[in-house]
Amino acid sequence: MALLNAQDEREAQAQLKDLTGPVKLVNFTQELASQYCRETELLLRQVREFSDKISLEVYNFLLDKEKVAQYGVDKIPATIVEGSKDYGIRYYGIPLGYEFAPFLAAVKDVSRGGTDLTAETRTALAAIAQPVRLQVFSTPT
């Protein structure tokens, strides 16, 4: 069962066709009592097929405690987008709908190991002296 329609699939494939480095998608899931876990895994399996540079690891949130601790996952479904290093990118919930385009952008940025941030933005971010946990909530209405 594919979660993307044919047009969205073609667009995603086009965006991910030129990935430069490997990207590992790490999915934390649970079969029971979790909304969107199964669908998230299906979506990630579909995205994995768009590029030979994308791999997928799937872990059980309740059973794979070492991996849960390693990635600091505290809810499910969770998806980590990891490249040559862990950039701290975490998606909770299914990255579909309005979240799909930013998800693909994260995959591309992680693949190349960088972003298109301006020098001014990079300087401002470098001036932050304390750890910051940034959370973005999105609910289409």
N, CA, C and O atoms as a GROMACS GRO file, in nm:
protein
  564
    1MET      N    1   0.083  -0.118   0.000
    1MET     CA    2   0.000   0.000   0.000
    1MET      C    3   0.088   0.124   0.000
    1MET      O    4   0.169   0.142   0.090
    2ALA      N    5   0.073   0.209  -0.098
    2ALA     CA    6   0.148   0.333  -0.108
    2ALA      C    7   0.068   0.447  -0.048
    2ALA      O    8  -0.053   0.458  -0.070
    3LEU      N    9   0.135   0.533   0.026
    3LEU     CA   10   0.067   0.646   0.086
    3LEU      C   11   0.072   0.771   0.000
    3LEU      O   12  -0.008   0.863   0.018
    4LEU      N   13   0.165   0.775  -0.093
    4LEU     CA   14   0.177   0.890  -0.182
    4LEU      C   15   0.103   0.863  -0.311
    4LEU      O   16   0.107   0.752  -0.363
    5ASN      N   17   0.035   0.965  -0.362
    5ASN     CA   18  -0.027   0.949  -0.493
    5ASN      C   19   0.083   0.955  -0.600
    5ASN      O   20   0.197   0.989  -0.570
    6ALA      N   21   0.048   0.923  -0.722
    6ALA     CA   22   0.147   0.912  -0.830
    6ALA      C   23   0.223   1.043  -0.852
    6ALA      O   24   0.344   1.041  -0.873
    7GLN      N   25   0.152   1.154  -0.848
    7GLN     CA   26   0.218   1.283  -0.870
    7GLN      C   27   0.317   1.315  -0.757
    7GLN      O   28   0.429   1.357  -0.783
    8ASP      N   29   0.275   1.296  -0.632
    8ASP     CA   30   0.364   1.323  -0.519
    8ASP      C   31   0.485   1.230  -0.522
    8ASP      O   32   0.596   1.270  -0.488
    9GLU      N   33   0.463   1.106  -0.563
    9GLU     CA   34   0.573   1.012  -0.573
    9GLU      C   35   0.674   1.057  -0.678
    9GLU      O   36   0.795   1.053  -0.653
   10ARG      N   37   0.626   1.099  -0.794
   10ARG     CA   38   0.716   1.147  -0.901
   10ARG      C   39   0.796   1.269  -0.854
   10ARG      O   40   0.916   1.278  -0.880
   11GLU      N   41   0.729   1.362  -0.786
   11GLU     CA   42   0.797   1.483  -0.738
   11GLU      C   43   0.902   1.448  -0.633
   11GLU      O   44   1.012   1.504  -0.635
   12ALA      N   45   0.870   1.358  -0.542
   12ALA     CA   46   0.965   1.317  -0.439
   12ALA      C   47   1.085   1.246  -0.501
   12ALA      O   48   1.199   1.272  -0.463
   13GLN      N   49   1.060   1.159  -0.597
   13GLN     CA   50   1.169   1.090  -0.665
   13GLN      C   51   1.260   1.190  -0.734
   13GLN      O   52   1.383   1.176  -0.729
   14ALA      N   53   1.203   1.290  -0.799
   14ALA     CA   54   1.282   1.392  -0.868
   14ALA      C   55   1.368   1.470  -0.768
   14ALA      O   56   1.484   1.501  -0.797
   15GLN      N   57   1.313   1.501  -0.652
   15GLN     CA   58   1.388   1.577  -0.551
   15GLN      C   59   1.503   1.495  -0.492
   15GLN      O   60   1.607   1.550  -0.457
   16LEU      N   61   1.484   1.365  -0.480
   16LEU     CA   62   1.582   1.281  -0.413
   16LEU      C   63   1.676   1.207  -0.509
   16LEU      O   64   1.760   1.129  -0.464
   17LYS      N   65   1.663   1.229  -0.637
   17LYS     CA   66   1.742   1.152  -0.733
   17LYS      C   67   1.891   1.184  -0.728
   17LYS      O   68   1.973   1.100  -0.763
   18ASP      N   69   1.927   1.305  -0.686
   18ASP     CA   70   2.067   1.346  -0.687
   18ASP      C   71   2.129   1.359  -0.548
   18ASP      O   72   2.213   1.446  -0.527
   19LEU      N   73   2.088   1.276  -0.454
   19LEU     CA   74   2.148   1.281  -0.322
   19LEU      C   75   2.297   1.254  -0.333
   19LEU      O   76   2.340   1.169  -0.411
   20THR      N   77   2.376   1.326  -0.255
   20THR     CA   78   2.521   1.312  -0.266
   20THR      C   79   2.580   1.215  -0.165
   20THR      O   80   2.676   1.144  -0.195
   21GLY      N   81   2.524   1.212  -0.046
   21GLY     CA   82   2.575   1.122   0.057
   21GLY      C   83   2.465   1.034   0.111
   21GLY      O   84   2.347   1.056   0.083
   22PRO      N   85   2.503   0.934   0.189
   22PRO     CA   86   2.402   0.842   0.242
   22PRO      C   87   2.314   0.909   0.348
   22PRO      O   88   2.358   0.997   0.422
   23VAL      N   89   2.189   0.864   0.353
   23VAL     CA   90   2.093   0.909   0.453
   23VAL      C   91   2.031   0.786   0.516
   23VAL      O   92   1.982   0.696   0.447
   24LYS      N   93   2.034   0.784   0.649
   24LYS     CA   94   1.970   0.674   0.721
   24LYS      C   95   1.845   0.728   0.788
   24LYS      O   96   1.851   0.823   0.866
   25LEU      N   97   1.732   0.668   0.756
   25LEU     CA   98   1.607   0.698   0.824
   25LEU      C   99   1.591   0.593   0.933
   25LEU      O  100   1.595   0.473   0.906
   26VAL      N  101   1.573   0.639   1.056
   26VAL     CA  102   1.557   0.549   1.170
   26VAL      C  103   1.416   0.570   1.222
   26VAL      O  104   1.380   0.679   1.266
   27ASN      N  105   1.337   0.463   1.218
   27ASN     CA  106   1.197   0.470   1.256
   27ASN      C  107   1.173   0.394   1.386
   27ASN      O  108   1.212   0.278   1.399
   28PHE      N  109   1.109   0.460   1.480
   28PHE     CA  110   1.066   0.396   1.605
   28PHE      C  111   0.915   0.381   1.598
   28PHE      O  112   0.842   0.477   1.573
   29THR      N  113   0.870   0.260   1.622
   29THR     CA  114   0.731   0.226   1.601
   29THR      C  115   0.682   0.130   1.708
   29THR      O  116   0.760   0.082   1.791
   30GLN      N  117   0.555   0.103   1.703
   30GLN     CA  118   0.494   0.004   1.790
   30GLN      C  119   0.363  -0.036   1.724
   30GLN      O  120   0.288   0.051   1.677
   31GLU      N  121   0.336  -0.161   1.719
   31GLU     CA  122   0.216  -0.209   1.650
   31GLU      C  123   0.087  -0.179   1.727
   31GLU      O  124  -0.016  -0.150   1.666
   32LEU      N  125   0.093  -0.185   1.858
   32LEU     CA  126  -0.029  -0.169   1.938
   32LEU      C  127  -0.039  -0.027   1.994
   32LEU      O  128   0.061   0.034   2.030
   33ALA      N  129  -0.161   0.022   1.999
   33ALA     CA  130  -0.192   0.147   2.068
   33ALA      C  131  -0.113   0.267   2.017
   33ALA      O  132  -0.070   0.350   2.097
   34SER      N  133  -0.093   0.276   1.889
   34SER     CA  134  -0.022   0.391   1.835
   34SER      C  135  -0.085   0.435   1.703
   34SER      O  136  -0.090   0.358   1.607
   35GLN      N  137  -0.131   0.557   1.701
   35GLN     CA  138  -0.188   0.611   1.578
   35GLN      C  139  -0.075   0.650   1.483
   35GLN      O  140   0.018   0.719   1.523
   36TYR      N  141  -0.083   0.608   1.361
   36TYR     CA  142   0.006   0.642   1.251
   36TYR      C  143   0.141   0.571   1.251
   36TYR      O  144   0.224   0.600   1.165
   37CYS      N  145   0.166   0.479   1.343
   37CYS     CA  146   0.293   0.406   1.339
   37CYS      C  147   0.305   0.322   1.212
   37CYS      O  148   0.406   0.330   1.142
   38ARG      N  149   0.205   0.245   1.182
   38ARG     CA  150   0.210   0.159   1.064
   38ARG      C  151   0.222   0.243   0.937
   38ARG      O  152   0.301   0.209   0.848
   39GLU      N  153   0.145   0.350   0.927
   39GLU     CA  154   0.149   0.436   0.809
   39GLU      C  155   0.284   0.505   0.794
   39GLU      O  156   0.334   0.521   0.682
   40THR      N  157   0.343   0.546   0.906
   40THR     CA  158   0.474   0.610   0.900
   40THR      C  159   0.579   0.514   0.846
   40THR      O  160   0.659   0.551   0.760
   41GLU      N  161   0.579   0.392   0.895
   41GLU     CA  162   0.673   0.293   0.844
   41GLU      C  163   0.651   0.267   0.695
   41GLU      O  164   0.748   0.257   0.619
   42LEU      N  165   0.526   0.257   0.653
   42LEU     CA  166   0.497   0.237   0.510
   42LEU      C  167   0.549   0.354   0.426
   42LEU      O  168   0.607   0.334   0.320
   43LEU      N  169   0.528   0.476   0.475
   43LEU     CA  170   0.576   0.594   0.403
   43LEU      C  171   0.729   0.592   0.392
   43LEU      O  172   0.784   0.617   0.285
   44LEU      N  173   0.796   0.561   0.501
   44LEU     CA  174   0.943   0.558   0.499
   44LEU      C  175   0.995   0.448   0.408
   44LEU      O  176   1.097   0.466   0.341
   45ARG      N  177   0.927   0.336   0.403
   45ARG     CA  178   0.966   0.229   0.310
   45ARG      C  179   0.950   0.276   0.165
   45ARG      O  180   1.031   0.243   0.078
   46GLN      N  181   0.846   0.353   0.139
   46GLN     CA  182   0.824   0.406   0.005
   46GLN      C  183   0.934   0.508  -0.030
   46GLN      O  184   0.988   0.505  -0.140
   47VAL      N  185   0.966   0.598   0.063
   47VAL     CA  186   1.070   0.698   0.039
   47VAL      C  187   1.206   0.632   0.019
   47VAL      O  188   1.285   0.677  -0.064
   48ARG      N  189   1.233   0.526   0.093
   48ARG     CA  190   1.361   0.454   0.078
   48ARG      C  191   1.382   0.408  -0.066
   48ARG      O  192   1.495   0.402  -0.113
   49GLU      N  193   1.276   0.376  -0.134
   49GLU     CA  194   1.286   0.326  -0.272
   49GLU      C  195   1.322   0.435  -0.372
   49GLU      O  196   1.353   0.405  -0.487
   50PHE      N  197   1.317   0.562  -0.332
   50PHE     CA  198   1.343   0.672  -0.424
   50PHE      C  199   1.491   0.694  -0.452
   50PHE      O  200   1.525   0.762  -0.549
   51SER      N  201   1.578   0.638  -0.369
   51SER     CA  202   1.722   0.658  -0.389
   51SER      C  203   1.799   0.543  -0.326
   51SER      O  204   1.764   0.496  -0.218
   52ASP      N  205   1.903   0.499  -0.394
   52ASP     CA  206   1.988   0.394  -0.337
   52ASP      C  207   2.077   0.448  -0.226
   52ASP      O  208   2.148   0.371  -0.161
   53LYS      N  209   2.074   0.578  -0.203
   53LYS     CA  210   2.151   0.639  -0.094
   53LYS      C  211   2.072   0.642   0.038
   53LYS      O  212   2.126   0.678   0.142
   54ILE      N  213   1.945   0.604   0.032
   54ILE     CA  214   1.860   0.606   0.152
   54ILE      C  215   1.848   0.464   0.208
   54ILE      O  216   1.817   0.370   0.135
   55SER      N  217   1.873   0.452   0.338
   55SER     CA  218   1.851   0.325   0.407
   55SER      C  219   1.749   0.348   0.518
   55SER      O  220   1.722   0.462   0.557
   56LEU      N  221   1.693   0.240   0.567
   56LEU     CA  222   1.590   0.247   0.670
   56LEU      C  223   1.617   0.143   0.777
   56LEU      O  224   1.639   0.026   0.746
   57GLU      N  225   1.615   0.186   0.901
   57GLU     CA  226   1.620   0.095   1.016
   57GLU      C  227   1.491   0.116   1.095
   57GLU      O  228   1.450   0.230   1.118
   58VAL      N  229   1.428   0.007   1.135
   58VAL     CA  230   1.303   0.014   1.210
   58VAL      C  231   1.323  -0.053   1.345
   58VAL      O  232   1.373  -0.165   1.354
   59TYR      N  233   1.284   0.018   1.451
   59TYR     CA  234   1.299  -0.033   1.587
   59TYR      C  235   1.165  -0.027   1.660
   59TYR      O  236   1.081   0.059   1.634
   60ASN      N  237   1.148  -0.120   1.752
   60ASN     CA  238   1.030  -0.123   1.836
   60ASN      C  239   1.055  -0.033   1.957
   60ASN      O  240   1.153  -0.052   2.030
   61PHE      N  241   0.968   0.064   1.977
   61PHE     CA  242   0.984   0.162   2.083
   61PHE      C  243   0.992   0.099   2.222
   61PHE      O  244   1.064   0.147   2.309
   62LEU      N  245   0.918  -0.009   2.243
   62LEU     CA  246   0.916  -0.073   2.375
   62LEU      C  247   1.029  -0.173   2.395
   62LEU      O  248   1.077  -0.191   2.507
   63LEU      N  249   1.072  -0.238   2.289
   63LEU     CA  250   1.171  -0.346   2.302
   63LEU      C  251   1.315  -0.302   2.280
   63LEU      O  252   1.406  -0.357   2.342
   64ASP      N  253   1.337  -0.205   2.194
   64ASP     CA  254   1.473  -0.164   2.158
   64ASP      C  255   1.518  -0.044   2.242
   64ASP      O  256   1.544   0.064   2.189
   65LYS      N  257   1.528  -0.066   2.373
   65LYS     CA  258   1.556   0.042   2.469
   65LYS      C  259   1.692   0.110   2.446
   65LYS      O  260   1.704   0.230   2.465
   66GLU      N  261   1.793   0.032   2.403
   66GLU     CA  262   1.924   0.093   2.379
   66GLU      C  263   1.916   0.195   2.266
   66GLU      O  264   1.973   0.304   2.277
   67LYS      N  265   1.847   0.161   2.160
   67LYS     CA  266   1.833   0.254   2.047
   67LYS      C  267   1.746   0.373   2.086
   67LYS      O  268   1.774   0.487   2.047
   68VAL      N  269   1.641   0.348   2.163
   68VAL     CA  270   1.555   0.458   2.211
   68VAL      C  271   1.640   0.557   2.290
   68VAL      O  272   1.628   0.678   2.271
   69ALA      N  273   1.725   0.506   2.380
   69ALA     CA  274   1.811   0.592   2.460
   69ALA      C  275   1.916   0.662   2.374
   69ALA      O  276   1.944   0.780   2.393
   70GLN      N  277   1.974   0.589   2.280
   70GLN     CA  278   2.077   0.644   2.193
   70GLN      C  279   2.025   0.767   2.118
   70GLN      O  280   2.095   0.868   2.107
   71TYR      N  281   1.903   0.758   2.067
   71TYR     CA  282   1.847   0.867   1.988
   71TYR      C  283   1.762   0.964   2.070
   71TYR      O  284   1.716   1.065   2.017
   72GLY      N  285   1.740   0.935   2.197
   72GLY     CA  286   1.662   1.024   2.281
   72GLY      C  287   1.517   1.037   2.240
   72GLY      O  288   1.456   1.143   2.253
   73VAL      N  289   1.461   0.928   2.190
   73VAL     CA  290   1.322   0.928   2.144
   73VAL      C  291   1.230   0.915   2.264
   73VAL      O  292   1.251   0.830   2.351
   74ASP      N  293   1.126   1.000   2.268
   74ASP     CA  294   1.034   0.996   2.382
   74ASP      C  295   0.887   0.978   2.344
   74ASP      O  296   0.800   0.979   2.431
   75LYS      N  297   0.860   0.962   2.216
   75LYS     CA  298   0.724   0.935   2.170
   75LYS      C  299   0.730   0.871   2.032
   75LYS      O  300   0.833   0.874   1.965
   76ILE      N  301   0.618   0.814   1.991
   76ILE     CA  302   0.612   0.748   1.861
   76ILE      C  303   0.486   0.789   1.786
   76ILE      O  304   0.390   0.834   1.847
   77PRO      N  305   0.486   0.773   1.655
   77PRO     CA  306   0.597   0.731   1.570
   77PRO      C  307   0.705   0.839   1.564
   77PRO      O  308   0.675   0.958   1.567
   78ALA      N  309   0.829   0.795   1.557
   78ALA     CA  310   0.943   0.886   1.550
   78ALA      C  311   1.030   0.847   1.432
   78ALA      O  312   1.050   0.729   1.403
   79THR      N  313   1.080   0.948   1.364
   79THR     CA  314   1.172   0.927   1.252
   79THR      C  315   1.293   1.016   1.271
   79THR      O  316   1.280   1.137   1.288
   80ILE      N  317   1.409   0.955   1.266
   80ILE     CA  318   1.535   1.029   1.272
   80ILE      C  319   1.590   1.033   1.130
   80ILE      O  320   1.591   0.932   1.060
   81VAL      N  321   1.637   1.150   1.089
   81VAL     CA  322   1.702   1.167   0.959
   81VAL      C  323   1.849   1.190   0.988
   81VAL      O  324   1.888   1.294   1.040
   82GLU      N  325   1.931   1.091   0.954
   82GLU     CA  326   2.072   1.092   0.991
   82GLU      C  327   2.159   1.075   0.867
   82GLU      O  328   2.128   0.996   0.778
   83GLY      N  329   2.267   1.150   0.862
   83GLY     CA  330   2.362   1.139   0.751
   83GLY      C  331   2.495   1.088   0.802
   83GLY      O  332   2.501   0.988   0.873
   84SER      N  333   2.602   1.158   0.765
   84SER     CA  334   2.734   1.118   0.813
   84SER      C  335   2.745   1.136   0.964
   84SER      O  336   2.836   1.083   1.027
   85LYS      N  337   2.651   1.214   1.020
   85LYS     CA  338   2.641   1.228   1.165
   85LYS      C  339   2.494   1.252   1.201
   85LYS      O  340   2.411   1.274   1.113
   86ASP      N  341   2.465   1.247   1.327
   86ASP     CA  342   2.329   1.272   1.375
   86ASP      C  343   2.315   1.422   1.398
   86ASP      O  344   2.376   1.477   1.490
   87TYR      N  345   2.236   1.488   1.315
   87TYR     CA  346   2.215   1.633   1.324
   87TYR      C  347   2.106   1.669   1.424
   87TYR      O  348   2.077   1.787   1.444
   88GLY      N  349   2.043   1.570   1.486
   88GLY     CA  350   1.939   1.597   1.583
   88GLY      C  351   1.801   1.615   1.522
   88GLY      O  352   1.710   1.663   1.590
   89ILE      N  353   1.784   1.578   1.396
   89ILE     CA  354   1.654   1.595   1.330
   89ILE      C  355   1.562   1.481   1.370
   89ILE      O  356   1.593   1.364   1.348
   90ARG      N  357   1.450   1.516   1.430
   90ARG     CA  358   1.350   1.420   1.477
   90ARG      C  359   1.213   1.462   1.426
   90ARG      O  360   1.172   1.577   1.442
   91TYR      N  361   1.143   1.369   1.367
   91TYR     CA  362   1.003   1.390   1.328
   91TYR      C  363   0.918   1.299   1.414
   91TYR      O  364   0.938   1.178   1.418
   92TYR      N  365   0.824   1.359   1.484
   92TYR     CA  366   0.727   1.282   1.562
   92TYR      C  367   0.593   1.293   1.491
   92TYR      O  368   0.549   1.402   1.455
   93GLY      N  369   0.530   1.178   1.471
   93GLY     CA  370   0.410   1.174   1.388
   93GLY      C  371   0.450   1.138   1.247
   93GLY      O  372   0.567   1.112   1.219
   94ILE      N  373   0.354   1.136   1.160
   94ILE     CA  374   0.382   1.098   1.021
   94ILE      C  375   0.421   1.222   0.940
   94ILE      O  376   0.345   1.319   0.938
   95PRO      N  377   0.536   1.221   0.874
   95PRO     CA  378   0.578   1.337   0.795
   95PRO      C  379   0.508   1.339   0.658
   95PRO      O  380   0.572   1.321   0.554
   96LEU      N  381   0.380   1.361   0.662
   96LEU     CA  382   0.298   1.360   0.540
   96LEU      C  383   0.216   1.488   0.537
   96LEU      O  384   0.212   1.562   0.635
   97GLY      N  385   0.153   1.514   0.427
   97GLY     CA  386   0.076   1.637   0.414
   97GLY      C  387   0.170   1.757   0.411
   97GLY      O  388   0.267   1.759   0.335
   98TYR      N  389   0.142   1.858   0.494
   98TYR     CA  390   0.224   1.978   0.498
   98TYR      C  391   0.366   1.950   0.546
   98TYR      O  392   0.457   2.029   0.518
   99GLU      N  393   0.387   1.842   0.616
   99GLU     CA  394   0.521   1.810   0.668
   99GLU      C  395   0.608   1.735   0.567
   99GLU      O  396   0.728   1.718   0.590
  100PHE      N  397   0.550   1.690   0.456
  100PHE     CA  398   0.627   1.607   0.364
  100PHE      C  399   0.737   1.686   0.292
  100PHE      O  400   0.849   1.636   0.279
  101ALA      N  401   0.708   1.805   0.246
  101ALA     CA  402   0.811   1.886   0.177
  101ALA      C  403   0.927   1.920   0.269
  101ALA      O  404   1.042   1.904   0.227
  102PRO      N  405   0.904   1.966   0.393
  102PRO     CA  406   1.018   1.989   0.483
  102PRO      C  407   1.094   1.860   0.516
  102PRO      O  408   1.216   1.863   0.536
  103PHE      N  409   1.024   1.749   0.522
  103PHE     CA  410   1.090   1.621   0.546
  103PHE      C  411   1.187   1.589   0.432
  103PHE      O  412   1.301   1.551   0.456
  104LEU      N  413   1.141   1.605   0.307
  104LEU     CA  414   1.229   1.582   0.192
  104LEU      C  415   1.347   1.678   0.193
  104LEU      O  416   1.459   1.640   0.159
  105ALA      N  417   1.322   1.803   0.230
  105ALA     CA  418   1.430   1.902   0.238
  105ALA      C  419   1.534   1.860   0.342
  105ALA      O  420   1.654   1.876   0.320
  106ALA      N  421   1.488   1.806   0.454
  106ALA     CA  422   1.580   1.757   0.558
  106ALA      C  423   1.664   1.641   0.505
  106ALA      O  424   1.784   1.635   0.531
  107VAL      N  425   1.602   1.550   0.431
  107VAL     CA  426   1.674   1.438   0.372
  107VAL      C  427   1.784   1.490   0.278
  107VAL      O  428   1.897   1.443   0.282
  108LYS      N  429   1.749   1.588   0.195
  108LYS     CA  430   1.847   1.644   0.102
  108LYS      C  431   1.961   1.716   0.175
  108LYS      O  432   2.078   1.698   0.141
  109ASP      N  433   1.927   1.796   0.276
  109ASP     CA  434   2.030   1.868   0.352
  109ASP      C  435   2.124   1.772   0.424
  109ASP      O  436   2.246   1.791   0.423
  110VAL      N  437   2.068   1.669   0.485
  110VAL     CA  438   2.150   1.571   0.556
  110VAL      C  439   2.240   1.497   0.457
  110VAL      O  440   2.355   1.467   0.489
  111SER      N  441   2.189   1.468   0.339
  111SER     CA  442   2.267   1.399   0.238
  111SER      C  443   2.392   1.478   0.200
  111SER      O  444   2.500   1.421   0.182
  112ARG      N  445   2.376   1.607   0.187
  112ARG     CA  446   2.491   1.688   0.145
  112ARG      C  447   2.569   1.745   0.263
  112ARG      O  448   2.672   1.810   0.245
  113GLY      N  449   2.518   1.722   0.384
  113GLY     CA  450   2.590   1.765   0.503
  113GLY      C  451   2.586   1.914   0.526
  113GLY      O  452   2.677   1.968   0.589
  114GLY      N  453   2.485   1.981   0.476
  114GLY     CA  454   2.477   2.126   0.494
  114GLY      C  455   2.342   2.181   0.454
  114GLY      O  456   2.256   2.109   0.404
  115THR      N  457   2.326   2.310   0.478
  115THR     CA  458   2.201   2.380   0.445
  115THR      C  459   2.231   2.502   0.361
  115THR      O  460   2.347   2.532   0.332
  116ASP      N  461   2.128   2.571   0.322
  116ASP     CA  462   2.142   2.695   0.244
  116ASP      C  463   2.127   2.819   0.332
  116ASP      O  464   2.089   2.926   0.284
  117LEU      N  465   2.157   2.806   0.461
  117LEU     CA  466   2.147   2.921   0.550
  117LEU      C  467   2.246   3.029   0.508
  117LEU      O  468   2.356   3.000   0.462
  118THR      N  469   2.206   3.153   0.524
  118THR     CA  470   2.293   3.265   0.489
  118THR      C  471   2.405   3.276   0.592
  118THR      O  472   2.396   3.221   0.702
  119ALA      N  473   2.510   3.348   0.556
  119ALA     CA  474   2.621   3.371   0.648
  119ALA      C  475   2.573   3.445   0.772
  119ALA      O  476   2.619   3.419   0.883
  120GLU      N  477   2.481   3.537   0.754
  120GLU     CA  478   2.426   3.613   0.866
  120GLU      C  479   2.353   3.520   0.965
  120GLU      O  480   2.369   3.533   1.086
  121THR      N  481   2.275   3.428   0.912
  121THR     CA  482   2.204   3.333   0.998
  121THR      C  483   2.302   3.241   1.068
  121THR      O  484   2.285   3.212   1.187
  122ARG      N  485   2.403   3.195   0.998
  122ARG     CA  486   2.503   3.107   1.060
  122ARG      C  487   2.576   3.178   1.174
  122ARG      O  488   2.602   3.118   1.278
  123THR      N  489   2.607   3.305   1.156
  123THR     CA  490   2.673   3.384   1.260
  123THR      C  491   2.582   3.398   1.381
  123THR      O  492   2.628   3.384   1.495
  124ALA      N  493   2.455   3.427   1.357
  124ALA     CA  494   2.360   3.441   1.468
  124ALA      C  495   2.345   3.310   1.544
  124ALA      O  496   2.340   3.309   1.667
  125LEU      N  497   2.339   3.199   1.472
  125LEU     CA  498   2.327   3.069   1.539
  125LEU      C  499   2.453   3.034   1.617
  125LEU      O  500   2.444   2.976   1.725
  126ALA      N  501   2.568   3.068   1.564
  126ALA     CA  502   2.694   3.039   1.633
  126ALA      C  503   2.706   3.116   1.764
  126ALA      O  504   2.779   3.075   1.854
  127ALA      N  505   2.634   3.227   1.776
  127ALA     CA  506   2.639   3.308   1.897
  127ALA      C  507   2.553   3.251   2.010
  127ALA      O  508   2.561   3.299   2.124
  128ILE      N  509   2.472   3.152   1.982
  128ILE     CA  510   2.388   3.092   2.087
  128ILE      C  511   2.478   3.010   2.178
  128ILE      O  512   2.547   2.918   2.135
  129ALA      N  513   2.477   3.046   2.307
  129ALA     CA  514   2.572   2.987   2.401
  129ALA      C  515   2.519   2.866   2.475
  129ALA      O  516   2.597   2.789   2.532
  130GLN      N  517   2.388   2.847   2.476
  130GLN     CA  518   2.329   2.735   2.550
  130GLN      C  519   2.258   2.641   2.455
  130GLN      O  520   2.214   2.681   2.347
  131PRO      N  521   2.247   2.514   2.493
  131PRO     CA  522   2.172   2.420   2.410
  131PRO      C  523   2.026   2.467   2.394
  131PRO      O  524   1.966   2.520   2.488
  132VAL      N  525   1.973   2.446   2.276
  132VAL     CA  526   1.836   2.487   2.246
  132VAL      C  527   1.761   2.366   2.192
  132VAL      O  528   1.810   2.292   2.107
  133ARG      N  529   1.642   2.346   2.244
  133ARG     CA  530   1.554   2.242   2.190
  133ARG      C  531   1.441   2.312   2.116
  133ARG      O  532   1.355   2.376   2.178
  134LEU      N  533   1.442   2.300   1.987
  134LEU     CA  534   1.344   2.366   1.903
  134LEU      C  535   1.239   2.264   1.861
  134LEU      O  536   1.273   2.158   1.807
  135GLN      N  537   1.113   2.294   1.888
  135GLN     CA  538   1.005   2.206   1.848
  135GLN      C  539   0.907   2.284   1.760
  135GLN      O  540   0.870   2.397   1.793
  136VAL      N  541   0.867   2.226   1.651
  136VAL     CA  542   0.771   2.288   1.561
  136VAL      C  543   0.648   2.198   1.558
  136VAL      O  544   0.657   2.078   1.532
  137PHE      N  545   0.535   2.257   1.585
  137PHE     CA  546   0.409   2.183   1.583
  137PHE      C  547   0.330   2.229   1.462
  137PHE      O  548   0.319   2.348   1.436
  138SER      N  549   0.274   2.134   1.390
  138SER     CA  550   0.197   2.168   1.272
  138SER      C  551   0.067   2.088   1.274
  138SER      O  552   0.068   1.966   1.286
  139THR      N  553  -0.043   2.159   1.262
  139THR     CA  554  -0.173   2.095   1.254
  139THR      C  555  -0.252   2.162   1.144
  139THR      O  556  -0.294   2.277   1.160
  140PRO      N  557  -0.272   2.095   1.032
  140PRO     CA  558  -0.350   2.156   0.925
  140PRO      C  559  -0.495   2.174   0.970
  140PRO      O  560  -0.553   2.087   1.035
  141THR      N  561  -0.553   2.289   0.935
  141THR     CA  562  -0.691   2.315   0.972
  141THR      C  563  -0.776   2.341   0.850
  141THR      O  564  -0.896   2.365   0.862
   0.00000   0.00000   0.00000
